[in-house]
């Protein structure tokens, strides 16, 4: 529907799971601003929950200060997904949004790093967090996706599920190098917020169409539930809040070995 505005319906849910005593995940959903963020804290007693909350607050405040309330969106023809390396072909508002998203993640990283330094933790120690988020850019049919770590963003389009992010993990590096030798643990993260003075998030832009569903999750979901089941739930449950609950239930039924957080947005033609 090339001339129809897109309407976003979104919901989020988090759960401690069945094996952890504390939930170190945090998330934020902005209906007016059209963005959502999921952070998976690391550090246990060092304050993983504090790190994830700090990251969510810093990023949400920066994006919320820019987002325009009530802007309608007109889908472009075709599917023009681009990474941040293809900026020449991206309209100015989208380039600006990508730049702001990158800056927001970097500021969140520095805020957590400073907290660690104030507590006497050396670089690479203390609390940290992954981040994954997406932002429906005002006035466009584009979705800015940003992440650092192994929290993920998926898109369901015409029944097909696509991962829009690439895990920053030792296991993913092992896969990229051909998967030779013994596989490392899946939860060893090679990029996160707060563990170093600087961080470089991955930022990309993806097209939106009527009927698309976007999922952001911590690895407590995809670490327990195969992508095929995630896709089936998204196909069968159109209402985001019920789909969030169904996916968390599936993660817990599979063992619930980690905190699990799910945010789902659906885009429909008005």
Residue, then its C-alpha position, 0 to 999 in steps of 0.5 A: x500500500x504505497x500511499x497509506x500511512x503506517x500505524x504502530x501498535x507495540x507492547x513489551x514484557x519482561x520476566x525473571x525466568x526460572x533460574x535467576x533470582x533477579x531480573x537484570x533486563x530493562x526495556x522502554x517503549x515510546x508510543x509517541x516517539x516510535x522507538x523501543x529499547x531492550x537492554x540485558x544487564x551483566x555483572x550480577x552483584x556489580x549491578x547489571x540491573x543498574x547498567x541496563x536501566x541507565x542505558x535505557x534512560x539515557x537513550x530514551x531521553x535523547x531519542x525522546x527529545x528528538x522524536x516528533x509526536x503524531x507524525x504520519x509515515x508514508x511507505x516508500x516503494x520497494x525494500x531498501x535496507x541499508x547499513x550505515x556505510x551507505x549514507x549517500x543514498x539515505x534521506x537527511x532525516x534518516x541520516x540524522x536519526x542514525x547519527x543520533x542513535x549512535x550518539x545516544x548509545x555512546x553516551x549511555x556507554x560513557x555514563x555506565x563506564x563512569x559509574x564503574x570508574x567511580x566504584x573503583x572497577x578497572x576497565x573491563x570490570x564491573x557492570x555492563x549491558x547489551x542494547x538493542x533498539x529500533x526507531x521508526x523515523x518520523x516522516x519516513x517509512x524507515x526503521x533505524x536499528x541499533x545494537x551492541x551485544x547479543x540482544x536482537x532485532x527481528x522483522x517478520x514480513x510476509x510470514x518470513x522471519x529475518x534477524x536484522x542484527x548480528x550478535x557481538x559474541x565469541x560464538x558468532x565470531x566462531x561461526x563467521x570463521x567457519x565453525x572449526x574446532x570446539x565451539x565457545x560458549x554462546x554467552x561470551x560477549x565481545x561488545x557491550x556498554x560500560x566495560x570500556x571507555x568507548x563503544x561502537x554500536x552497529x546502526x542500520x536502516x531498514x524499510x517498513x511495510x504495512x503488515x511488518x512485525x518487529x521484535x526486540x529481545x534479550x538472549x533469554x528468548x532466542x537462547x531458549x526458543x528456536x527462530x522457527x517457533x518465534x516466527x510461528x508465534x508472531x504469525x499466529x498472534x497478531x496482538x503484540x501484548x499476547x504475542x509477548x506473553x506467549x513468547x515469554x511462556x515458551x522461553x520459560x517452558x523451555x527451561x527459563x535459564x535467563x531473564x527474558x524480555x520481549x518488545x513487539x511492534x506491528x505496523x498496519x496501514x491506517 
